[in-house]
């Protein structure tokens, strides 16, 4: 491939998207991907990371694989590219037979530039056989939302742990000397998470692009409440002050999503509940209605918002605080993408939990769930064969795939290829305790953020590895700075 100079790349940006120039560090990331170098890119939500991998893919001959965790995210990006007249496709279980056949034909004929897929679909023998048998020219592998590899809780995806096997497996069927770069994208990764991502994906001397997560237009506020009734009243008062502006309300359970949405509808607000328990059709309809301003806001779980691009979100309410700081930063980042002032309010119970134990119970519930998973995985680990096939383990053990992912995260298991593994003979209880402690500390970190008296952005900068930038930092606009 002929090297593209920055002026040529900038011209392509103008012709395709109509932007005059890149935002930092978009141009450098694009150049890195065009040269075929592995990379880890950590950009705040709304910083335009999609262009960073879409543009290089469109400028090259061949196919770029984009691994994405959510169907809504994939469909949204493919629709936007299709509107621009660009050849992008996706594969997932909910496509009709004719849609699958059409997309597969685009891949086999090397017409598709981008293929959006879930990690589970990419790791399936069916798709890998197509990519290898047809000798599809594959330029690179994009791992979007790479925090799913390390962020335990609702967004953890065990299959992400196996993605490091894809490159060596596919290169066996490519011409000698063919390069296949891996680029991992995420909005949040502290230094420990960065090391896990690099090791798990097998990144070779990756270029690191680490953008400061601070968003000057996001005004952070945490408000303490004492009763369930006052929680609703505080949220209702806040939303009433926002007029007709667009927003998001985050809750932590499906039941809360539905109950709170009905209560707000009774107050005259045009909104809808959104959670993973809805059908794919229902979720797509709610997303479209919100994007096109038929709903003022959505009352949603963490299942909503990842990768969905809406510029004019003026406020984000966390009716209950997230359990992880990374989730919080990702969810507030869905507001204010246009750079205009945006409010982010989080409601929390008073710390003792005597008057309203809801938050304390939720936090303890997550820790209990994680503890049970770790205990089950520890017992199961000693029953696993030293070598085995992943599908056989998944069929034999209820939490088999999760246990394999834990062992991989601890460095106690190697993936021989996308389908087979080999574990170490010696596995210690201390290994599981160490991993569990890391998750407990992540939950405690969120509590520290909620109760801090310092600048909230200063706390976030320090937590995500920007310790030098956090020294004496004051945003001047969060609730603590305003005090």
C-alpha positions as CSV (number, residue, x, y, z in Angstrom):
1,X,0.0,0.0,0.0
2,X,1.3,3.4,-0.9
3,X,1.9,5.6,2.2
4,X,-0.7,8.3,2.6
5,X,0.6,11.7,3.6
6,X,-1.2,13.8,6.1
7,X,-2.5,16.3,3.5
8,X,-4.0,13.4,1.5
9,X,-5.6,12.0,4.6
10,X,-7.0,15.4,5.5
11,X,-8.4,15.8,2.0
12,X,-10.2,12.5,2.4
13,X,-11.6,13.7,5.8
14,X,-13.0,16.8,4.1
15,X,-14.4,14.9,1.1
16,X,-16.1,12.2,3.2
17,X,-17.2,13.8,6.5
18,X,-16.9,17.5,5.6
19,X,-14.5,18.4,8.5
20,X,-11.8,20.9,7.8
21,X,-9.2,19.2,10.0
22,X,-8.6,16.6,12.6
23,X,-9.0,17.0,16.3
24,X,-6.0,16.0,18.4
25,X,-4.9,13.3,18.3
26,X,-7.1,11.9,15.4
27,X,-4.5,12.7,12.7
28,X,-1.7,10.9,14.5
29,X,-3.9,7.9,15.1
30,X,-4.9,7.7,11.5
31,X,-1.3,7.8,10.4
32,X,-0.3,5.1,12.9
33,X,-3.0,2.8,11.6
34,X,-2.1,3.4,8.0
35,X,1.5,2.4,8.7
36,X,0.3,-0.9,10.2
37,X,1.6,-0.3,13.8
38,X,-0.2,-1.8,16.8
39,X,-1.8,0.9,19.0
40,X,-3.8,1.5,22.1
41,X,-6.0,4.6,21.9
42,X,-7.7,6.0,25.0
43,X,-10.0,8.9,24.0
44,X,-12.8,10.5,26.0
45,X,-16.4,9.7,24.9
46,X,-17.3,12.0,22.1
47,X,-13.7,12.6,21.0
48,X,-14.3,11.2,17.5
49,X,-12.6,7.8,17.8
50,X,-14.7,6.2,15.1
51,X,-13.1,8.3,12.4
52,X,-9.7,7.2,13.6
53,X,-10.3,3.7,12.4
54,X,-12.9,4.3,9.7
55,X,-10.8,6.6,7.6
56,X,-7.7,4.3,7.4
57,X,-10.0,1.4,6.5
58,X,-11.6,3.4,3.6
59,X,-8.2,4.5,2.3
60,X,-6.8,0.9,2.0
61,X,-7.6,-2.1,-0.2
62,X,-9.0,-5.0,1.7
63,X,-11.1,-5.5,4.9
64,X,-10.8,-4.1,8.4
65,X,-12.5,-6.1,11.1
66,X,-14.2,-4.0,13.8
67,X,-15.1,-5.9,17.0
68,X,-17.9,-4.1,18.9
69,X,-19.8,-5.3,21.9
70,X,-23.3,-4.0,21.2
71,X,-25.7,-4.5,18.3
72,X,-27.0,-1.0,18.6
73,X,-23.5,0.4,18.3
74,X,-22.7,-1.6,15.2
75,X,-26.0,-0.7,13.5
76,X,-25.6,3.0,14.2
77,X,-22.1,3.2,12.8
78,X,-22.9,1.1,9.7
79,X,-26.0,3.2,9.0
80,X,-24.0,6.4,9.2
81,X,-21.3,5.1,6.8
82,X,-24.0,3.8,4.4
83,X,-25.6,7.3,4.3
84,X,-22.2,8.6,3.2
85,X,-22.2,6.1,0.3
86,X,-19.4,3.9,1.9
87,X,-19.3,0.1,1.8
88,X,-19.6,-1.2,5.4
89,X,-21.3,-4.3,6.6
90,X,-22.1,-6.2,9.7
91,X,-22.9,-9.7,10.8
92,X,-25.1,-10.7,13.8
93,X,-27.6,-13.3,14.7
94,X,-30.7,-11.1,14.1
95,X,-30.1,-10.5,10.4
96,X,-32.3,-12.2,7.9
97,X,-30.8,-15.0,5.7
98,X,-30.8,-12.7,2.6
99,X,-29.1,-9.9,4.6
100,X,-26.4,-12.3,5.8
101,X,-25.9,-13.7,2.3
102,X,-25.6,-10.2,0.9
103,X,-23.0,-9.1,3.5
104,X,-21.0,-12.4,3.1
105,X,-20.9,-11.8,-0.6
106,X,-19.5,-8.3,0.0
107,X,-16.8,-9.9,2.2
108,X,-15.9,-12.7,-0.2
109,X,-15.6,-10.4,-3.2
110,X,-13.4,-8.0,-1.2
111,X,-15.9,-5.1,-1.7
112,X,-16.5,-4.4,2.0
113,X,-14.1,-2.1,3.6
114,X,-15.4,-2.5,7.2
115,X,-17.0,-5.5,8.8
116,X,-18.6,-4.8,12.2
117,X,-19.0,-8.0,14.3
118,X,-19.4,-9.0,18.0
119,X,-16.5,-10.9,19.6
120,X,-18.6,-14.0,19.7
121,X,-19.3,-13.9,16.0
122,X,-15.7,-13.3,15.1
123,X,-14.6,-16.3,17.2
124,X,-17.2,-18.6,15.6
125,X,-15.7,-21.4,13.3
126,X,-18.2,-20.4,10.6
127,X,-16.9,-16.9,10.1
128,X,-13.3,-17.7,10.6
129,X,-13.6,-20.5,7.9
130,X,-15.0,-17.9,5.5
131,X,-12.2,-15.4,6.2
132,X,-9.6,-18.1,5.7
133,X,-11.1,-20.2,2.9
134,X,-11.8,-17.2,0.7
135,X,-8.4,-15.7,1.4
136,X,-10.0,-12.3,2.2
137,X,-7.4,-9.6,2.4
138,X,-7.5,-8.4,6.0
139,X,-5.7,-5.2,6.8
140,X,-6.3,-4.9,10.5
141,X,-8.3,-5.7,13.6
142,X,-10.0,-2.9,15.6
143,X,-11.1,-3.7,19.1
144,X,-13.7,-1.1,20.0
145,X,-14.8,-0.6,23.7
146,X,-11.7,-2.5,24.8
147,X,-12.6,-1.8,28.5
148,X,-15.0,-4.8,28.1
149,X,-11.9,-6.9,28.4
150,X,-11.0,-5.7,31.9
151,X,-14.1,-3.9,33.3
152,X,-15.8,-6.5,35.5
153,X,-19.5,-6.2,36.2
154,X,-22.3,-5.8,33.6
155,X,-20.0,-4.8,30.7
156,X,-17.4,-7.6,31.1
157,X,-17.3,-9.9,28.1
158,X,-15.3,-13.2,28.6
159,X,-15.0,-13.6,24.8
160,X,-12.8,-10.5,24.6
161,X,-10.1,-12.4,26.4
162,X,-9.7,-14.6,23.3
163,X,-9.3,-11.9,20.7
164,X,-5.5,-12.0,21.0
165,X,-5.7,-15.3,19.1
166,X,-7.3,-13.9,16.0
167,X,-4.3,-12.3,14.4
168,X,-1.9,-15.2,14.5
169,X,-4.7,-17.6,13.4
170,X,-5.7,-15.5,10.4
171,X,-2.1,-14.7,9.4
172,X,-1.5,-18.4,8.7
173,X,-3.8,-18.1,5.7
174,X,-2.5,-14.7,4.4
175,X,0.4,-14.3,2.0
176,X,3.9,-14.3,3.6
177,X,4.9,-10.9,4.9
178,X,1.3,-9.6,5.2
179,X,0.8,-7.3,8.2
180,X,-2.3,-7.2,10.3
181,X,-2.3,-4.4,12.9
182,X,-4.4,-4.4,16.0
183,X,-5.8,-1.2,17.4
184,X,-7.6,-1.2,20.8
185,X,-9.9,1.8,21.4
186,X,-11.6,2.7,24.7
187,X,-12.7,5.8,26.6
188,X,-11.4,4.6,30.0
189,X,-8.3,2.6,31.0
190,X,-6.2,3.2,34.1
191,X,-2.5,2.1,33.9
192,X,-3.3,-1.4,35.2
193,X,-6.0,-1.9,32.6
194,X,-3.7,-0.6,29.9
195,X,-1.2,-3.3,30.7
196,X,-3.9,-6.0,30.7
197,X,-5.2,-4.9,27.4
198,X,-1.8,-4.9,25.8
199,X,-0.9,-8.3,27.1
200,X,-4.3,-10.0,26.4
201,X,-4.4,-8.7,22.8
202,X,-0.7,-9.4,22.1
203,X,0.0,-5.9,21.0
204,X,3.6,-5.6,19.7
205,X,5.4,-2.4,20.8
206,X,2.1,-0.4,20.5
207,X,1.9,3.3,20.0
208,X,0.0,4.7,23.0
209,X,-2.4,7.6,22.5
210,X,-3.7,8.7,25.9
211,X,-5.9,11.8,25.8
212,X,-6.8,13.7,28.9
213,X,-10.4,12.8,29.9
214,X,-11.2,16.2,31.2
215,X,-14.2,17.9,29.5
216,X,-14.5,21.5,30.5
217,X,-18.2,21.6,29.4
218,X,-19.3,18.8,31.7
219,X,-20.3,20.2,35.1
220,X,-20.3,17.4,37.7
221,X,-22.5,17.4,40.8
222,X,-23.3,14.8,43.5
223,X,-26.3,15.3,45.7
224,X,-26.9,13.3,48.9
225,X,-30.5,12.1,49.6
226,X,-32.0,10.5,52.7
227,X,-35.1,8.7,51.5
228,X,-36.4,7.0,48.3
229,X,-39.1,9.7,48.1
230,X,-36.5,12.5,48.2
231,X,-34.4,10.8,45.5
232,X,-37.4,11.0,43.1
233,X,-38.1,14.6,44.2
234,X,-34.5,15.7,43.7
235,X,-34.4,14.1,40.2
236,X,-37.8,15.6,39.3
237,X,-36.8,19.1,40.4
238,X,-33.6,18.8,38.4
239,X,-35.3,17.7,35.2
240,X,-38.0,20.4,35.6
241,X,-35.2,23.0,35.5
242,X,-33.8,21.7,32.2
243,X,-36.9,22.7,30.2
244,X,-37.3,20.7,27.0
245,X,-33.6,20.0,26.6
246,X,-32.5,16.4,25.8
247,X,-31.1,14.2,28.5
248,X,-30.4,10.7,29.9
249,X,-31.4,9.1,33.2
250,X,-29.3,6.1,34.3
251,X,-30.5,3.5,36.7
252,X,-28.9,0.2,37.7
253,X,-31.8,-2.3,37.1
254,X,-34.5,-3.2,34.6
255,X,-37.2,-2.8,37.2
256,X,-36.0,0.7,38.2
257,X,-35.9,1.6,34.5
258,X,-39.6,0.7,34.0
259,X,-40.9,2.0,37.3
260,X,-39.2,5.3,37.1
261,X,-40.1,5.8,33.4
262,X,-43.8,5.3,34.3
263,X,-43.6,7.7,37.2
264,X,-42.0,10.4,35.0
265,X,-44.6,9.8,32.3
266,X,-47.3,10.5,34.9
267,X,-45.6,13.8,35.5
268,X,-46.0,14.6,31.7
269,X,-42.5,13.8,30.5
270,X,-42.0,12.2,27.1
271,X,-39.6,9.3,27.9
272,X,-39.2,5.6,27.6
273,X,-37.6,2.8,29.6
274,X,-34.6,1.0,28.0
275,X,-32.8,-2.1,29.2
276,X,-31.3,-5.4,27.8
277,X,-34.6,-7.3,28.5
278,X,-36.4,-5.5,25.6
279,X,-36.5,-7.1,22.2
280,X,-34.0,-6.0,19.6
281,X,-36.9,-4.3,17.7
282,X,-38.0,-2.4,20.8
283,X,-34.5,-1.2,21.6
284,X,-33.9,0.0,18.0
285,X,-37.2,1.9,18.0
286,X,-36.4,3.7,21.4
287,X,-32.9,4.6,20.2
288,X,-34.3,6.1,17.0
289,X,-37.1,8.0,18.8
290,X,-34.5,9.5,21.1
291,X,-32.0,10.3,18.4
292,X,-34.8,12.1,16.4
293,X,-36.1,13.9,19.6
294,X,-39.4,12.2,19.8
295,X,-38.4,11.2,23.4
296,X,-37.0,14.0,25.5
297,X,-35.0,11.4,27.5
298,X,-34.5,7.7,28.1
299,X,-34.5,6.0,31.5
300,X,-31.9,3.4,30.9
301,X,-29.5,0.9,32.3
302,X,-25.8,0.7,31.2
303,X,-27.1,-1.2,28.1
304,X,-27.9,2.2,26.5
305,X,-25.6,4.8,24.9
306,X,-22.4,3.0,24.0
307,X,-21.3,4.3,20.6
308,X,-24.6,6.2,20.0
309,X,-23.8,9.6,18.7
310,X,-26.1,12.5,19.7
311,X,-24.6,15.9,20.0
312,X,-27.2,17.9,22.0
313,X,-27.5,15.9,25.2
314,X,-27.6,18.7,27.8
315,X,-27.9,16.7,31.0
316,X,-27.2,13.3,32.4
317,X,-28.7,12.1,35.7
318,X,-27.5,9.0,37.6
319,X,-30.6,8.2,39.6
320,X,-28.3,5.6,41.3
321,X,-24.5,5.9,41.1
322,X,-22.7,3.4,39.0
323,X,-20.6,0.8,40.8
324,X,-17.4,1.5,38.8
325,X,-15.7,4.8,38.1
326,X,-15.0,3.8,34.5
327,X,-18.8,3.3,34.0
328,X,-19.5,6.7,35.4
329,X,-16.9,8.5,33.1
330,X,-18.3,6.7,30.0
331,X,-21.9,7.5,30.9
332,X,-21.5,11.2,31.7
333,X,-19.4,11.4,28.5
334,X,-22.5,10.8,26.4
335,X,-23.6,14.3,27.3
336,X,-22.3,17.5,25.7
337,X,-20.7,16.1,22.6
338,X,-21.2,19.5,20.9
339,X,-19.0,21.1,23.4
340,X,-21.8,23.2,25.0
341,X,-22.3,23.3,28.8
342,X,-23.8,20.1,30.1
343,X,-24.9,19.1,33.7
344,X,-24.1,15.7,35.2
345,X,-26.0,15.0,38.4
346,X,-25.5,11.9,40.6
347,X,-27.8,11.0,43.4
348,X,-26.4,9.0,46.4
349,X,-27.7,7.8,49.7
350,X,-26.2,9.1,52.9
351,X,-23.1,6.9,53.6
352,X,-24.4,5.1,56.7
353,X,-27.4,3.6,54.9
354,X,-29.6,3.9,58.0
355,X,-32.2,6.1,56.4
356,X,-32.0,4.7,52.9
357,X,-30.0,1.5,52.5
358,X,-30.6,1.2,48.7
359,X,-27.2,2.2,47.5
360,X,-25.3,0.3,50.2
361,X,-27.4,-2.8,49.3
362,X,-26.6,-2.5,45.6
363,X,-22.9,-2.0,46.2
364,X,-22.8,-5.0,48.6
365,X,-24.9,-7.0,46.1
366,X,-22.3,-6.5,43.4
367,X,-19.5,-7.5,45.7
368,X,-21.4,-10.6,46.8
369,X,-22.1,-11.5,43.2
370,X,-18.4,-11.1,42.2
371,X,-17.3,-13.1,45.3
372,X,-19.6,-16.0,44.4
373,X,-18.3,-15.9,40.8
374,X,-14.7,-16.0,42.0
375,X,-15.4,-18.8,44.5
376,X,-17.1,-20.9,41.8
377,X,-14.3,-20.2,39.4
378,X,-11.7,-21.2,41.9
379,X,-13.4,-24.6,42.5
380,X,-13.9,-25.1,38.8
381,X,-10.3,-24.2,37.8
382,X,-8.9,-27.4,39.4
383,X,-11.4,-29.5,37.5
384,X,-10.4,-28.2,34.1
385,X,-8.0,-30.3,32.0
386,X,-4.6,-28.9,31.3
387,X,-5.5,-28.7,27.6
388,X,-9.0,-28.4,26.2
389,X,-11.5,-27.1,23.8
390,X,-13.4,-24.0,24.7
391,X,-16.8,-25.1,23.5
392,X,-16.5,-28.4,25.4
393,X,-15.8,-26.5,28.6
394,X,-18.7,-24.1,28.0
395,X,-21.1,-27.0,27.5
396,X,-19.8,-29.0,30.5
397,X,-19.6,-26.1,33.1
398,X,-22.2,-23.4,33.7
399,X,-19.6,-20.7,34.3
400,X,-16.9,-22.4,32.2
401,X,-16.2,-19.5,29.8
402,X,-16.0,-17.0,32.7
403,X,-13.6,-19.2,34.6
404,X,-11.3,-19.5,31.5
405,X,-11.5,-15.7,31.2
406,X,-10.5,-15.2,34.8
407,X,-7.5,-17.6,34.4
408,X,-6.5,-15.7,31.3
409,X,-6.7,-12.4,33.1
410,X,-4.5,-13.7,35.8
411,X,-1.9,-15.0,33.3
412,X,-2.6,-18.6,34.2
413,X,-4.0,-19.7,30.9
414,X,-2.8,-19.5,27.3
415,X,-5.1,-19.5,24.3
416,X,-3.5,-21.9,21.7
417,X,-5.9,-20.6,19.0
418,X,-9.5,-19.3,18.9
419,X,-10.8,-22.7,19.9
420,X,-8.3,-24.3,22.3
421,X,-6.5,-23.4,25.6
422,X,-3.7,-24.7,27.8
423,X,-3.7,-23.8,31.5
424,X,-0.8,-23.8,34.0
425,X,-0.5,-26.8,36.4
426,X,-0.2,-24.7,39.5
427,X,-3.1,-22.3,40.3
428,X,-3.1,-20.8,43.8
429,X,-6.0,-19.4,45.8
430,X,-3.9,-16.2,46.2
431,X,-4.2,-15.7,42.4
432,X,-8.0,-15.5,42.7
433,X,-7.9,-13.4,45.8
434,X,-5.6,-10.9,44.1
435,X,-8.0,-10.5,41.2
436,X,-11.0,-10.2,43.6
437,X,-9.1,-7.6,45.6
438,X,-8.7,-5.5,42.4
439,X,-12.4,-5.6,41.7
440,X,-13.2,-4.7,45.3
441,X,-10.8,-1.7,45.1
442,X,-12.6,-0.6,41.9
443,X,-15.9,-0.5,43.8
444,X,-14.3,1.4,46.7
445,X,-12.8,3.9,44.3
446,X,-16.3,4.9,43.2
447,X,-17.4,5.5,46.8
448,X,-14.3,7.7,47.4
449,X,-15.3,9.8,44.3
450,X,-18.8,10.3,45.6
451,X,-17.6,11.4,49.0
452,X,-14.6,13.5,48.0
453,X,-14.4,17.1,49.0
454,X,-11.8,17.9,46.3
455,X,-12.5,19.0,42.7
456,X,-14.3,16.0,41.1
457,X,-12.4,16.3,37.8
458,X,-9.1,16.3,39.8
459,X,-10.2,13.0,41.4
460,X,-11.0,11.5,37.9
461,X,-7.7,12.7,36.4
462,X,-5.7,11.1,39.2
463,X,-7.7,7.9,39.1
464,X,-7.1,7.4,35.3
465,X,-3.4,7.9,35.4
466,X,-3.1,11.7,34.8
467,X,-1.4,12.3,38.2
468,X,0.8,15.2,37.0
469,X,-2.1,17.0,35.4
470,X,-4.2,16.5,38.5
471,X,-1.7,18.4,40.8
472,X,-3.5,21.6,42.0
473,X,-6.2,21.1,39.4
474,X,-9.5,22.8,39.8
475,X,-12.3,22.8,37.2
476,X,-14.1,25.6,39.0
477,X,-17.5,24.3,37.9
478,X,-18.2,21.1,39.9
479,X,-20.2,21.2,43.1
480,X,-17.1,21.0,45.2
481,X,-15.3,23.8,43.4
482,X,-18.5,25.9,43.6
483,X,-18.5,25.5,47.3
